[in-house]
């Protein structure tokens, strides 16, 4: 996740951009600041896998956001009723692959 409310998009020459199959979540290695901020060297990842990989201090320092809510669900930090409520919202657009938080 980018800091300071920065916005970025997948580089147009990335394999995901070329195939038009945009993953909902990615890990990235390179962030280039330009007119169109890009992320490069990306790998698709699920919220559950993300929570297994990141240190707990990283997660606890995330600002409140839709992404943090999804990660809390993935790690089991929310009660089941809250997870069901949030899932209903997600089910309304099952094909939506908009990227959450600050990565666009």
N, C-alpha and C positions, 0 to 999 in steps of 0.2 A: 504494500500500500504506500502510496506517495504521501509525503508530509506537506504541511503548510497549504493544504487545500489545492495542491497542484493537480492538474488534469492532464492525462496522456492517453494516447491511443496506440494500438498495435502498429508497428512499422508496416507500411504498405507492401514491403517485400517479404514479410514474415510468412511462414508456411500457412498459418491460420488465416491471414488476410487474403492470400492467394486463393485458398480453397473456399473462401467465404463461409467457413464453419468457425464462427467466433466462439471460443470457450467462454463460459460464464466467469470462471476464476482462472487466473494464471499467476505463476511465479515468474519474476523477471530478473534479469541480471544487469541489464544496462538501461539507463534512462538518459535520453538526450534532450537537452533543452534547446528548443528552436521555435520558429513560428508555430509549428505544429509539434508539440512535445510528443516524442515517441518512446515506447518501450521496445526493447529488442532482447533476443535470447530468452524466449519465453517457453514455459511448459504449462500445459493444462493441469489443473489440480482441483480436487474436490474440497469443500470446506472441512470435511472430516480429516482428510489427509493434511490439510494446512494446519489444523489444530494439533496434530501429532508432531508436526515438524517444527513449529515455532516455539521458542521459549515462552514460559508463562508470563514473564515480565513484559514481553512485547505485546501480548494480548491485553494485559491489564492496562497498558498505556494507550490503547487505541481510543480515539474520541468516540462519543456516542454516534452511531450511524446504523443504517440498514445492514451494512456488512458485519458490524460487530454483533448485531442481533442474530444474524444467520450463523456466525461463528459460535455464539453462545448456545444456540440450538444444537449445533454439531457436537459440541463438547458436553452437552447435557447439563448446562448451568441454569436452564430455565425449567419451570414446572411444565408438565405435560399439557395443561390447559393453555398456557401461553404459546407453546409450540404448535398446538392444533390451530389456534386462532391465526397465527402468522402463516401457517401452511395454507389455510383457506385463501388468503390473499395471493399467495404464490400460484395456487392452482388455477386462478382466473386467467393467467397468461402462461400456460405451460410451455409454449414455444419461445417465449421472450428470453433473449440472451443478453439483455442490456447489462452492462457491466456496472457493478455497484461501487459505492464509495467514490473514490476520486479517479478511477481508471475508466476512461471512456474511449 
